Amino acid sequence: MNKNSEIVLHVEDLGVSFGGLEAIAKIDISVARGEFIAILGPSGCGKSTLLNVLSGLLPPTRGTVSVEGRPMYRPESEAPHVGYVFQEHRLLPWRTVKQNLELVLASSKVPQDRWDDNIDNILETLHISRYKDSWPLRLSGGERQRVSIARALLVEPAYVMMDEPFSTLDELTARTLRQELIEIWQRTGTTIVFVTHSIREATFLADRIVILTRGPALVDDSYTVPIDRPRTYEDPRIGQIEAEIVERVLSVWEPEKK
Amino acid sequence: MTRTGELLWSICAILLLIAAWWFGYSHTKFIASPIEVARALPQFLGNPETWFHMGVTFQRLAVGLAAGVILGMSAAFAIHRSPLAHQFLSVYVSFSLRTPSAIAAIMALAMFKRDEIGYMAVVGFITFPFMTVGLLDGLRSADHKLDDVAKIYRVSTWCHVRDFLVPFLAPYTFSALRNAHALAWKIVVVAEIFGAAQEGFGAEFNYAFDYFLLVDLHLWLLVFMALVLFAEYGVLRTLERRVFKWRLREGE
């Protein structure tokens, strides 16, 4: 684990079952402050369930989740402020970009006198200042996803979860957004938990890649990406590491073929 | 279609209606001449009695419709939230939906002894199930993905209702309201005629019909239609456009 040693998110012996069906068998993960981790897993392995647990939506059947040292899902514990970027933007279409951002700020700890400045700064960083008063339906898919990222970062979250946020965008837009995400992450030092199917995307973005087994999910491997930043898609090491991870992933997802 | 095109088609439809009216006038004894009606219109509109009767009917309709909307929306929320309320209230919704408007009018006026409240009650009774059914459709198709957003960002219950639920239900509410509104105008006049009201549109229709005042009959009909269309297009649709200004327009 790199970055500083302060653990923001600690998951221990996590298990989730729905009736008799086990969705997550056992997961242990620790994420350091400012770390960018990618979670790789096949469809149906329990990634969404894991994100629901980490976002405060679904209490686990077993185990503990601690955020900044405080356990979640205890009667006395306050839900942590987290950001979430969904696969689809999930903006409220009847509120302008600014109003969407103000809505989440209203329930955050950010003082109201800083809202305008923070909104202006984040929109400028994401190159969408001119859309501040626009309706979401008038924006392109990439612009909407930028607003969704702005929303997640604005609440000064303990960590931001991203659930395949660029999977519905065209490759050129997705590449631009990945690059911008890295720049914002480096500038703000936000902790990011990024779920993806794409090994190349995980390799390009993350400090560390966590590989989940086919359901019920287990953390089968954790791989630190040994490439300095800034990274480029043209870097031959990305391709080499991608091939290496493919090997590892296949051995985890399809062990019988090995 | 462009705005000019839409306008042209509307004008064509109105001209065709006038032609049909003229044809009816030429071939029957029960339809007044369009020219006579047009000549009498300014004096009719200048008569304070006309506005008084319009006001009486409008008041009955407004109070009855408001009651129907409140009852209907309350029933929809209750049915959606509680299986017990579903079992209980569905019977009333079903019963009201299937009651012929004229029968409802006669029953209400008999029960309330032709009091003002009877006219309002019948409008409320007939319109409430339309609001319930329309709003229930909205509640049943609620977007739970947006609910997750509200939970993750810890949006308060009040904000959730005001900023998520109400705007989501707005299209369903407007659609139900338009249906209920159109029906309310029809039923209030039926109630006035069946209740032998002394004031209001229905009373004046009835009077003109009984005394074979064909021009008056047509004048009341024209004014009635103008008022309904104004309420529909001048008020409801304008309000709807303002509420839904965030939607993409055609060609965007």
Interface residues (C-beta under 8 A of the other chain):
Chain A: S55 G56 L57 A79 H81 V82 Y84 F86 E88 R90 L92 P93 W94 R95 T96 L103 V104 A106 S107 S108 W135 P136 L137 R138 R151 V155
Chain B: K145 L146 D148 V149 K151 I152 Y153 R154 V155 S156 C159 D163 F164 P167 A170 K245 W246 R247 L248 E252
